[in-house]
């Protein structure tokens, strides 16, 4: 076999492989939607639900009541000045 014929066959094979690679890389990009967990996957924490102690619940309740009271005071002060 001639060297030039061998080189032309190798070039033809390279071209076929490059086309196949382009097709495969195009298909792999179609299925990916981006970052994030796939639909239907479970939470990584194991699915255990956290429970709040009665003391912790009471502390949160009192903190929220203080926050709401401060908000009411702030809106009463700003509302009285505009009337």
Secondary structure, DSSP 8 states (H G I E B T S, - for coil): --HHHHHHHHHHHHHHHHHHHHHHHHHHHHH---SS--TT---TT-S------HHHHHHHHHHHHHHHHHHHHHHHHHHHHH-
